[in-house]
């Protein structure tokens, strides 16, 4: 496997772990994958970071009924 293919495989594996973590509400994995510099712009324009996102999961404000990752 060349370097590019190995990097692509690693990215796909992380994406699949991310989707599974959301389906299973595996907050340890979500926290591990998220960068400390993570930012999300919400529908109302508010910008939140990693800590706020994780807090929303812990509080029960956020959940996922469906999370999938497709490999192209």
Residue frames as qw, qx, qy, qz and C-alpha x, y, z in Angstrom:
[[0.000, 0.891, 0.454, 0.000, 0.00, 0.00, 0.00],
 [0.419, 0.426, -0.039, 0.801, 1.46, 3.36, -0.97],
 [0.174, -0.139, -0.450, 0.865, 1.56, 6.35, 1.40],
 [0.346, -0.068, -0.164, -0.922, -1.49, 7.99, -0.18],
 [0.650, -0.229, -0.635, -0.348, -3.59, 4.84, 0.08],
 [0.489, -0.213, -0.692, 0.486, -2.50, 4.35, 3.70],
 [0.023, 0.068, 0.258, -0.964, -3.49, 7.93, 4.57],
 [0.507, -0.131, -0.377, -0.765, -6.84, 7.49, 2.83],
 [0.635, -0.239, -0.734, -0.029, -7.48, 4.25, 4.74],
 [0.314, -0.174, -0.580, 0.731, -6.64, 6.00, 8.02],
 [0.230, -0.007, 0.015, -0.973, -9.01, 8.88, 7.27],
 [0.616, -0.180, -0.550, -0.535, -11.82, 6.47, 6.38],
 [0.558, -0.219, -0.750, 0.280, -11.23, 4.49, 9.60],
 [0.102, -0.145, -0.426, 0.887, -11.45, 7.67, 11.71],
 [0.406, -0.060, -0.230, -0.882, -14.61, 8.76, 9.87],
 [0.653, -0.218, -0.674, -0.266, -16.22, 5.38, 10.53],
 [0.430, -0.212, -0.672, 0.565, -15.18, 5.52, 14.21],
 [0.096, 0.019, 0.145, -0.984, -16.67, 9.03, 14.41],
 [0.566, -0.160, -0.413, -0.695, -20.02, 7.84, 13.02],
 [0.650, -0.228, -0.722, 0.062, -20.08, 4.80, 15.33],
 [0.271, -0.108, -0.538, 0.791, -19.24, 6.97, 18.34],
 [0.317, -0.054, -0.002, -0.947, -22.21, 9.22, 17.56],
 [0.666, -0.185, -0.573, -0.442, -24.57, 6.28, 17.13],
 [0.703, -0.256, -0.623, 0.227, -23.42, 4.77, 20.43],
 [0.276, -0.914, 0.022, -0.297, -22.97, 8.07, 22.27],
 [0.854, -0.158, -0.135, 0.477, -19.35, 7.08, 22.95],
 [0.048, -0.998, 0.003, -0.039, -18.21, 10.42, 24.35],
 [0.614, -0.570, 0.397, 0.376, -14.67, 9.24, 25.06],
 [0.621, 0.206, 0.540, 0.528, -14.13, 8.48, 21.36],
 [0.224, 0.884, 0.312, 0.267, -15.78, 11.72, 20.24],
 [0.327, -0.923, 0.141, 0.144, -13.56, 13.67, 22.64],
 [0.676, -0.320, 0.480, 0.457, -10.46, 11.82, 21.43],
 [0.550, 0.440, 0.515, 0.489, -11.18, 12.47, 17.76],
 [0.086, 0.958, 0.235, 0.140, -12.11, 16.15, 18.14],
 [0.511, 0.331, -0.190, 0.770, -9.30, 18.68, 17.93],
 [0.288, -0.533, -0.442, 0.662, -8.99, 21.18, 20.76],
 [0.001, 0.254, -0.193, -0.948, -9.40, 23.85, 18.04],
 [0.063, 0.427, 0.856, 0.286, -12.73, 22.36, 16.87],
 [0.215, 0.260, 0.180, -0.924, -15.38, 24.97, 16.07],
 [0.132, 0.439, 0.857, 0.235, -18.96, 24.49, 14.96],
 [0.204, 0.012, -0.048, -0.978, -21.28, 27.17, 13.61],
 [0.222, 0.365, 0.862, -0.273, -24.82, 26.43, 14.70],
 [0.192, 0.605, 0.665, 0.393, -27.99, 27.29, 12.77],
 [0.146, -0.937, -0.304, 0.086, -28.46, 30.50, 14.79],
 [0.394, 0.813, -0.207, 0.375, -24.90, 31.64, 13.99],
 [0.562, -0.743, 0.341, -0.121, -23.50, 30.87, 17.44],
 [0.603, 0.492, -0.613, 0.137, -20.01, 29.38, 17.36],
 [0.793, -0.542, 0.220, -0.170, -19.22, 26.65, 19.87],
 [0.202, 0.631, -0.748, 0.037, -16.02, 24.79, 20.62],
 [0.523, 0.087, -0.847, 0.034, -15.09, 21.30, 21.69],
 [0.040, -0.037, -0.756, 0.653, -15.95, 21.84, 25.36],
 [0.490, 0.167, 0.186, -0.835, -19.43, 23.20, 24.60],
 [0.664, 0.169, -0.567, -0.456, -20.12, 20.42, 22.13],
 [0.416, 0.031, -0.879, 0.229, -19.14, 17.74, 24.63],
 [0.156, 0.083, 0.583, -0.793, -21.19, 19.45, 27.35],
 [0.610, 0.134, -0.128, -0.771, -24.25, 19.34, 25.09],
 [0.648, 0.070, -0.740, -0.166, -23.84, 15.57, 24.76],
 [0.251, -0.006, -0.807, 0.534, -23.36, 15.10, 28.50],
 [0.291, 0.103, 0.365, -0.878, -26.47, 17.19, 29.26],
 [0.378, 0.372, 0.846, -0.045, -28.66, 15.17, 26.91],
 [0.300, 0.689, 0.054, -0.657, -29.33, 18.21, 24.67],
 [0.425, 0.574, -0.547, -0.436, -27.82, 16.44, 21.69],
 [0.663, -0.100, 0.742, -0.015, -28.22, 12.95, 20.31],
 [0.283, 0.378, -0.644, -0.603, -28.09, 11.16, 17.01],
 [0.834, 0.141, 0.389, -0.364, -30.65, 8.73, 15.66],
 [0.876, 0.418, 0.166, 0.173, -28.63, 8.09, 12.51],
 [0.108, -0.837, 0.454, 0.285, -24.93, 8.47, 11.78],
 [0.918, 0.241, 0.277, 0.150, -23.37, 6.83, 8.75],
 [0.112, -0.719, 0.487, 0.483, -20.14, 7.03, 6.84],
 [0.870, 0.451, 0.193, -0.053, -19.97, 5.97, 3.22],
 [0.499, -0.436, 0.518, 0.541, -16.73, 4.98, 1.57],
 [0.602, 0.742, 0.014, -0.295, -16.34, 6.29, -1.99]]
